[in-house]
Amino acid sequence: MSGANTTKTVRRPKSKVDWSRFDAMTDEERHAAALSDPDAQPLSAEVLKRMKWTPRAKIIRRALGLTQEEFSARFRIPLGTLRDWEQGAAEPDQAARAYLKVIAVDPEAVRRALQVRPGAAPDRPRERRRSAPRAV
């Protein structure tokens, strides 16, 4: 091979925002400017205390380095349900939120608990019992 440079140079488009004024500000000036914005006021301690923390499936999944398909299969969550949660089309119910918390805290314990053991029958959905026809 020749000694030619094969690395590709990528040009990034210039930002439409002029950051020079921001860069010239001190941290205190930036903080004061942020507080003066009426549309971006910080939450008070009372409001933060009342807010409900909901585990975010996408954050947990990404922290574990899993794709949606891998996360869904490993933790037995239907793929469509997981996608709905991540896209905000649906919110996890109380049981699902608890399950997500357990996954976030100790994913390895959940994996072990769900692992199929040799000789054990795999989990199957329960079949609905059909009642005998009633005599009229």
TARA-V764590 format. One record per backbone hydrogen bond with DSSP energy under -1.0 kcal/mol. CO is the residue of the C=O (numbers start at 1). NH is the residue of the N-H. Records with the same first field share a line. If there is no record, write none. Layout:
# TARA-V764590
CO=NH + NH
This chain:
# TARA-V764590
19=23
20=24
22=25
26=30
27=31
28=32
29=33
30=34
31=35
32=36
34=37
37=40
44=48
45=49
46=50
47=51
56=60
57=61
58=62
59=63
60=64
61=66
62=65
67=71
68=72
69=73
70=74
71=75
72=77
78=82
79=83
80=84
81=85
82=86
83=87
84=89 + 90
93=97
94=98
95=99
96=100
97=101
98=102
99=103
100=104
101=105
102=106
106=110
107=111
108=112
109=113
110=114
117=120
